[in-house]
Amino acid sequence: ALGVWQLPSPDSTVTVYTDASGIAEGIVLMDDRGRVLEDSVWLCDLHPTQSARPSSIQHINVSELNAVLHGIRRLVAMGFSAAKFYCDNKAVVQWVNLSLSLEKVSITGMYDLLVMRRLRLIQDLVHELNLKISMEWVPTELNPADFLTRVPKEIDALDGWSEMLVKLAADPLYGQGQQQV
């Protein structure tokens, strides 16, 4: 077996990378030496599109904030209370930092209520669980969570991949209970 066998002390500050794409939300949680303690990915709720490529029901910024919430959830579940978060979405980094410092966040557009709801949830979790969280921007190519949320080109080019995603978008339970050949 490979990997970290003993978690760092609960009072350690860990690193959490977050990312979201049109099909998934992911996190990578690391110790202070850059060793992966956990990586996780969640498939987004998908809907069919005219391009025959399904897409997330959520706006990308809402999905990015969902990934931050997944990161907080995993951080707490692993017994940690301090983390430095990294995200490759500059708007999300700015909003979370403003929110954590209790400054006004100005958002316009159709998704403003959904964004504000998630920012308030982040604030509440940090306050009620006495978490110490900071957030910084990281370029996409240096974000290990980005690899979890993207479909590799080799798989994306496979026959039937798009059709399988379309079926999954139409029926989230597609493929469950069926025998794999």
Buried (B, 14 or more C-beta within 10 A) or exposed (E): EEEEEEBBEEEBBBBBBBBBBBBBBBBBBBBEEEEBBBBBBBEBEBEBEEEEBBBBEBBBBBBBBBBBBBBBEBBBEBEBBBBBBBBBBEBBBEBBBBBBEEEEBEBEEEBEEBBBEBBEBBBEBBEEEEBEBEBEBBEEEEBBBBBBBBBEEEEEEEEEEBEEBBBBBEEEEEEEEEEEE
